[in-house]
């Protein structure tokens, strides 16, 4: 495992093809200048004219067309910098786009203000005239109590890119300024970076190498903890100011408002999982400890394989085979979409310097989705791949059936289609090979990747995030010391005395960009709760359950999260789906324990 190559040196077939967004770099600045001009012309033409239902429709039609034309330019700027944050040209392109967006947003802010100043009967009449805008107008009306004076809204819109500065600074610090160099273990030197740690060293079977990597990684994070904490405090204080301005009692209520979810659903995810999943996951940690002969289980050991000698390397071609077979159940249209994703270079899977860590799927309206990941030839990354393809399948379906304004569902539901694909992969793998060792390998991947990642890593982020927001709502601020204490307390509460929360574990809050994306972390477990239940239905009922699920994907943002889950046969207003999912995880760990006993008995 060498030092990461520069972006220009990676094979082109491992990168995405952005030509569907913009033919070449030279087109970017003229296209951006044109967008700004069109936004200013739009303001000149329509401001002050929205007086009746027909005018509402005229303005919304032009407004939607303008918003759609912004999408490919913004996506192009974003994806280029996500692929390599060290690229000076991409940095400047992204900065120019942010400046332009401030101007565009300010010019367009009058639309919402003028619509909300109208009598509600005019908006209701407009919704009847053009049902395509009904959901948009209904959502707009909900925001009326929190709308500020038009000039204030215009000023806030002008600062929209400035408000994103903490997130951009966090990413620049993490991916451009942090240089990890090498670490030493067993008398050898090894290269280290953010992506190498999170994609490789965290899963390393050799305990000396793995723990040395963790210590070196934590040491570098510690060098930047105060700057990163200051950046994060700025972000959350901005959110608090916005919550206060818009008349919300707390940041949590402000952020949940857009998700169309109440506090009951939010708190339940965190409280129930923290309490009831912890005993199962402690059993899993003990199983890993015994299987790997570890004397004392530490935080640095939690991601390793249950069977380190049986962790077959996979090529991307083999991963594609698994993905296609697992998703065959979703039908012909979905299958064609997956083939295009591979054949038309929608997936950027190279390992290169400056690339964003983790994985994501960007789904620009009017184009096809784009997936970023860093391929590590392990089964856990096949789960990542199929997860991101779940987002792609979701938005391809939603965009094909909904208008621009109606295409995106609540954040609460976003992770259901992605985790559903992980469950379909699990279903496929478990029903196509009876070998005990293979079966244990698959189940351990389901637990460590799908459930550990979404139900534990992200859930503990959510528990920590809630503590942070409670402090800010009480008028406090945070610094590195406070954040370290909060993160450590959450980890210790969950793992108890089963896992030693080693020095450096408290810095885990520095690793995730999710904290800059509102109340995002808890939605992973929320989505996985829905997808676990629906995947069991698909296993039992086949195409009838698949058709219902496809209808949910196609509904986009036209329904609330509760309604979307109901369409798929899951009632998330009760605790039952969550309790069933926790019980299912417990059952998987039971199976792992049983399979381990059987294999040891065979060994004699």
SEDREN-745840 format. One record per residue (C-alpha): residue in one letter; z, x, y. Coordinates in steps of 0.001 Angstrom, whole numbers, padded with zeros to 6 digits, always signed. Last residue first. Example, Ala and Ser with C-alpha at 12.3 -4.5 7.8 and 13.67 -1.06 7.14 Angstrom:
s+007140+013670-001060 a+007800+012300-004500 
//
This chain:
x+016963-011920-030019 x+013896-011826-027818 x+013347-015426-028934 x+016891-016352-027829 x+016289-014667-024455 x+013140-016731-024001 x+014956-019964-024854 x+017845-019160-022478 x+015420-018364-019635 x+013500-021579-020326 x+016741-023594-020096 x+017848-021956-016831 x+014394-022451-015313 x+014347-026059-016491 x+017731-026764-014889 x+016329-025160-011701 x+013416-027608-011800 x+015846-030534-012345 x+017904-029477-009326 x+014706-029469-007260 x+013948-033003-008543 x+017492-034130-007591 x+016927-032826-004060 x+013677-034808-004005 x+015336-037985-005279 x+018106-037648-002663 x+015465-037263+000045 x+013472-040267-001175 x+016689-042347-001468 x+018284-041700+001925 x+016666-044779+003469 x+014297-045227+006444 x+011969-042844+004615 x+010558-045612+002406 x+007753-044060+000325 x+004794-046044-001053 x+001976-044057+000570 x+001426-046700+003276 x+005225-046700+003721 x+005126-042966+004525 x+002501-043612+007217 x+004553-046512+008604 x+007757-044418+008873 x+005788-041567+010462 x+004360-043982+013063 x+000787-045204+012693 x-002517-044630+014551 x-002029-040859+014670 x-004337-039957+011798 x-004993-043022+009605 x-007496-041015+007534 x-004723-038985+005899 x-002854-042193+004973 x-006060-043713+003545 x-006476-040541+001458 x-002948-041073+000110 x-003699-044655-000911 x-006859-043513-002687 x-004906-040776-004498 x-002280-043312-005674 x-005015-045492-007222 x-006791-042375-008567 x-003953-041185-010798 x-000930-043427-011440 x+001629-041104-013072 x+000764-037680-011627 x-000389-039285-008377 x+002974-041088-008124 x+004833-037816-008688 x+002711-036275-005917 x+003722-039184-003636 x+007453-038541-004091 x+007210-034784-003583 x+004832-035351-000644 x+007300-037533+001279 x+010277-035180+000848 x+007956-032248+001537 x+007055-033695+004923 x+010703-034140+005932 x+011578-030701+004544 x+008879-029145+006698 x+009735-031411+009657 x+013123-029723+010093 x+011500-026561+011499 x+009381-028278+014193 x+011878-029620+016709 x+010024-028054+019644 x+007367-025400+019063 x+009024-022260+020485 x+011615-022207+017708 x+008752-022200+015200 x+007724-018618+016094 x+010016-017328+013332 x+011260-013756+012873 x+013863-013307+015601 x+016172-015971+014113 x+016396-013759+011005 x+018573-011351+013020 x+021742-012607+011259 x+020348-011168+008017 x+020597-007671+009525 x+023936-006762+007928 x+023940-008434+004527 x+024765-012079+003940 x+026244-011437+000493 x+025019-014260-001715 x+027031-016438-004117 x+030100-016448-001830 x+028814-019409+000172 x+025009-019587+000372 x+024695-022518+002781 x+027731-021958+004981 x+027066-018202+005104 x+023469-018696+006257 x+024435-021181+008985 x+027315-018963+010177 x+025026-015907+010324 x+022451-017752+012430 x+025052-018975+014914 x+026705-015558+015225 x+023369-013790+015745 x+022334-016362+018356 x+025601-015908+020262 x+025366-012100+020256 x+021672-012146+021193 x+022227-014373+024220 x+022641-018110+024699 x+023322-020393+027662 x+025825-023239+027962 x+025580-026594+029766 x+026701-028759+026837 x+023053-029634+026162 x+022399-025884+025817 x+025162-025539+023208 x+023961-028572+021240 x+020443-027158+021426 x+021535-023905+019756 x+023480-025725+017018 x+020407-027895+016298 x+018243-024769+016061 x+020580-023232+013470 x+020400-026322+011248 x+016621-026432+011754 x+016158-022765+010874 x+018291-023431+007787 x+015834-026202+006919 x+012865-023893+007461 x+014157-021274+005025 x+015708-023814+002604 x+013531-026893+002059 x+010179-025476+003122 x+010378-021875+001916 x+012812-022367-000951 x+011016-025522-002053 x+007356-024544-002051 x+007621-020785-002500 x+010749-019930-004463 x+011115-023210-006378 x+007425-023731-007088 x+007023-020007-007842 x+009973-020158-010276 x+008333-023161-011913 x+005065-021246-012350 x+006691-018109-013771 x+008843-020200-016126 x+005734-021982-017398 x+003861-018690-017832 x+006781-017262-019827 x+007068-020343-022011 x+003320-020610-022744 x+002399-024281-022436 x-000489-023896-019982 x-002486-026599-018231 x+000072-029280-017323 x+002469-027072-015372 x-000307-025352-013397 x-001923-028632-012349 x+001294-030323-011234 x+002349-027210-009283 x-001022-027072-007543 x-000699-030791-006731 x+002793-030114-005337 x+001448-027358-003084 x-001263-029773-001939 x+001388-032329-001005 x+003148-029614+001007 x+000153-029524+003345 x-000290-033324+003543 x+003441-033869+004327 x+003842-031050+006852 x+002458-032960+009842 x+004558-036132+009297 x+007451-035404+011662 x+004991-033814+014120 x+003677-037325+014722 x+000059-037953+013803 x-002998-036389+015479 x-006372-038170+015477 x-005769-041114+017789 x-006707-039567+021145 x-009781-037771+019767 x-011019-040927+018054 x-010239-041560+014405 x-012045-041666+011049 x-013771-038277+010727 x-011026-036556+012728 x-008315-037910+010407 x-010125-036831+007233 x-010909-033313+008500 x-007371-033257+009869 x-005673-033904+006559 x-007995-031771+004458 x-007423-028792+006766 x-003649-029308+006754 x-003759-029400+002947 x-005984-026296+003010 x-003034-024600+004715 x-000768-025499+001781 x-003436-024475-000763 x-003523-021001+000769 x+000254-020674+001028 x+000666-021755-002615 x-001968-019172-003579 x+000136-016735-001517 x+003146-017287-003791 x+000880-016514-006757 x+000455-012948-005536 x-002652-011042-004393 x-001173-010369-000903 x-003661-012297+001281 x-002699-012483+004949 x-003236-015982+006349 x-005237-017736+009077 x-007075-020995+008370 x-009769-022593+010541 x-010564-026328+010513 x-014045-027786+011180 x-015427-028798+014564 x-015299-031917+016732 x-011510-031860+017020 x-010171-028341+016492 x-008045-028002+013351 x-006084-024735+013395 x-004408-023999+010074 x-001500-021587+009960 x-000109-018623+008049 x+002725-016139+008337 x+002353-013208+010711 x-000196-013010+013497 x-002605-010083+013159 x-002022-006944+015232 x-003026-004528+012441 x-005022-006038+009621 x-004576-007733+006255 x-007603-009955+005764 x-007287-013664+004917 x-009301-015453+007588 x-010413-018730+006005 x-013148-020983+007445 x-015721-018563+006072 x-018544-020983+005182 x-018276-020664+001397 x-014495-020875+001077 x-013821-023757+003477 x-017111-025374+002430 x-015941-025575-001183 x-012658-027168-000058 x-014518-029838+001938 x-016775-030614-001014 x-013716-031161-003244 x-012193-033514-000665 x-015361-035588-000637 x-015564-035621-004461 x-012031-036749-005314 x-008415-035691-004745 x-007796-035021-008475 x-010054-031949-008217 x-007347-030424-005983 x-005633-028365-008691 x-008937-027221-010182 x-010328-026143-006817 x-007144-024331-005812 x-006775-022486-009122 x-010406-021312-009003 x-010107-020262-005351 x-007041-018183-006260 x-009095-016466-008964 x-011817-015624-006401 x-009121-014423-003955 x-008007-011978-006647 x-004703-012497-008415 x-002001-010032-009404 x+000146-011189-012305 x+003892-011417-011675 x+005419-010963-015101 x+007522-007804-014934 x+009417-009227-011938 x+010512-012366-013845 x+012641-014341-011409 x+010558-012933-008588 x+012162-011623-005429 x+012718-013731-002302 x+016528-013822-002309 x+017173-010081-002664 x+017521-009093+001023 x+020226-011752+001493 x+022346-009904-001050 x+023237-010416-004717 x+025726-007837-006042 x+025197-006173-009417 x+021506-006980-009676 x+020192-007040-013240 x+016919-008684-012214 x+017284-011732-014470 x+021014-012028-013692 x+020577-011934-009906 x+017562-014253-009967 x+019564-016802-012006 x+022530-016432-009643 x+020264-017191-006672 x+018927-020279-008479 x+022458-021531-009138 x+023201-021037-005431 x+020064-023041-004689 x+021332-025998-006713 x+024786-025941-005052 x+023173-025719-001552 x+020894-028735-002035 x+023616-031345-001491 x+025394-030236+001684 x+022696-028485+003709 x+020115-030952+002393 x+022116-034021+003435 x+023046-032708+006873 x+019666-031350+007990 x+017342-034094+006784 x+019862-036802+007702 x+020219-035506+011258 x+016512-035933+012028 x+016120-039319+010324 x+019160-040715+012134 x+018153-039084+015420 x+015172-041375+015853 x+011521-040599+015165 x+008423-041255+017286 x+007730-037502+017298 x+007205-037575+021063 x+010730-038949+021570 x+012235-036432+019120 x+011828-033611+021669 x+013552-035503+024497 x+016292-036840+022205 x+017019-033280+020974 x+016928-031864+024512 x+019673-034289+025466 x+020464-037348+027573 x+016820-037878+028521 x+015841-038799+032076 x+012502-037043+032448 x+013880-034407+034784 x+016836-033775+032464 x+014615-033268+029397 x+012318-031008+031431 x+015260-028897+032604 x+016572-028682+029033 x+013149-027611+027719 x+012942-024918+030389 x+016459-023765+029403 x+015168-023584+025817 x+012277-021283+026724 x+014276-019029+029038 x+016958-018641+026335 x+014212-017618+023893 x+012881-014882+026191 x+016425-013609+026828 x+017118-013606+023072 x+013913-011621+022461 x+014868-009045+025097 x+018387-008716+023660 x+017230-008476+020032 x+014496-005861+020543 x+016170-002786+019019 x+017823-005082+016435 x+014386-006078+015124 x+013680-002384+014462 x+016918-001956+012509 x+016306-005169+010580 x+012944-003860+009295 x+014466-000487+008359 x+017353-002196+006542 x+015079-004702+004799 x+012665-001948+003718 x+015587+000074+002301 x+016721-003062+000462 x+013303-003625-001127 x+012750+000049-002015 x+016157+000426-003665 x+015879-002940-005421 x+012469-002191-006959 x+010887-005635-007555 x+009349-005882-004054 x+009113-009502-002827 x+010440-008823+000705 x+008383-005622+000707 x+005080-007457+000372 x+004090-010319+002641 x+007067-010483+005012 x+007584-006726+005209 x+003918-005786+005330 x+003268-008478+007972 x+006014-007281+010296 x+005147-003620+009751 x+006251-000856+007391 x+004599+002113+005676 x+006418+003761+002740 x+007957+007227+002367 x+009237+008552-000967 x+012565+010128-002026 x+013683+006987-003856 x+013401+005067-000570 x+012218+006031+002916 x+010911+003855+005729 x+007774+004246+007797 x+006649+003295+011299 x+008058-000052+012448 x+006153-000388+015704 x+007194-003435+017746 x+005141-003648+020949 x+002048-005526+019740 x+003075-008086+017125 x+006694-008927+017922 x+006786-008229+021650 x+003385-009880+022163 x+004405-012896+020095 x+007671-013396+022013 x+005854-012949+025318 x+003342-015650+024378 x+006133-018030+023386 x+008123-017313+026547 x+004979-017689+028718 x+004131-021226+027539 x+005750-022756+030630 x+003453-020589+032749 x+000434-022181+031041 x+001606-025688+032013 x+002505-024728+035614 x-000354-026736+037135 x+000680-029658+034922 x+004187-029557+036401 x+002707-029657+039930 x+000485-032641+039104 x+003379-034489+037437 x+005493-033893+040557 x+002660-035194+042755 x+002311-038288+040559 x+006074-039079+040768 x+007744-038758+037352 x+007119-040632+034085 x+010123-041006+031769 x+010443-044803+031871 x+006625-045095+031452 x+006438-042990+028281 x+006388-045990+025937 x+003465-047338+027982 x+001427-044232+027194 x+001919-044682+023451 x+000594-048251+023737 x-002346-047004+025811 x-003278-044349+023251 x-002912-046819+020366 x-005222-049380+022043 x-007875-046862+023135 x-010340-047535+020267 x-009602-051255+020733 x-011878-051290+023820 x-011810-054602+025699 x-008577-055635+023964 x-006857-052350+024932 x-008188-052763+028480 x-006590-056245+028679 x-003260-054768+027561 x-003589-052042+030213 x-004298-054682+032895 x-001339-056793+031659 x+000952-053766+032026 x+000414-053701+035796 x-000983-050358+036856 x+001156-047377+037952 x+001159-046069+034372 x-002627-045733+034397 x-002518-043973+037764 x+000035-041390+036624 x-001700-040764+033287 x-005085-040192+034909 x-003686-038272+037909 x-002827-035283+035688 x-006510-034350+035259 x-006784-031862+038140 x-003424-030293+037302 x-004376-029943+033641 x-007697-028289+034577 x-006106-025813+036998 x-003357-024833+034539 x-005925-024691+031753 x-007954-022179+033768 x-005001-019790+034025 x-004334-020097+030281 x-008027-019468+029500 x-008012-016345+031641 x-004923-015055+029808 x-006522-015728+026397 x-009687-013884+027393 x-007613-010999+028754 x-005691-010625+025496 x-008875-011016+023396 x-010525-008196+025363 x-007460-005977+025009 x-007279-006449+021217 x-003711-005636+020126 x-003021-009306+019387 x-005573-009295+016571 x-006424-012410+014551 x-004162-014629+016661 x-005941-013297+019773 x-009351-014391+018551 x-008031-017703+017260 x-006568-018713+020630 x-009568-017932+022821 x-011956-019690+020411 x-009617-022668+020080 x-009468-023072+023849 x-013254-022971+024185 x-013807-025325+021221 x-011262-027909+022508 x-012191-028153+026219 x-015303-030268+025507 x-013184-032817+023615 x-010870-033237+026627 x-013864-033903+028886 x-015281-036541+026541 x-011847-038198+026296 x-011496-038349+030085 x-015004-039801+030503 x-014207-042626+028056 x-010690-043005+029479 x-012072-043369+033021 x-014622-046030+032084 x-012096-047911+029917 x-009500-048038+032703 x-012248-049059+035169 x-013033-052020+032901 x-009361-053051+032826 x-008905-052976+036614 x-007925-050651+039470 x-008476-047077+038310 x-010520-045770+041262 x-007917-043631+043057 x-008992-040420+041320 x-012239-041024+039423 x-015048-039009+041012 x-013121-036222+042743 x-010840-035708+039711 x-013820-035643+037332 x-015580-033157+039602 x-012495-030915+039472 x-012421-031182+035667 x-016159-030465+035424 x-015794-027350+037605 x-012907-026061+035474 x-014966-026675+032325 x-017989-024885+033815 x-015897-021808+034596 x-014713-021785+030955 x-018272-022038+029602 x-019431-019214+031910 x-016442-017093+030778 x-016913-017648+027041 x-020676-017325+026552 x-020527-013502+026473 x-018179-013604+023485 x-020788-015160+021192 x-022017-018421+019673 x-018895-020378+020490 x-016952-022794+018293 x-019273-022906+015273 x-019722-019149+015726 x-016061-018510+014876 x-016701-017101+011396 x-013382-016286+009752 x-012505-012905+008272 x-012386-011648+004672 x-016210-011716+004439 x-016338-009331+007436 x-014629-006556+005486 x-011792-005021+007575 x-012536-002030+009818 x-012862-003803+013181 x-009437-005399+012734 x-007731-002025+012390 x-006427-001208+008924 x-002766-001694+007925 x-000962+001442+006783 x-001256+001893+003038 x+000000+000000+000000 
//
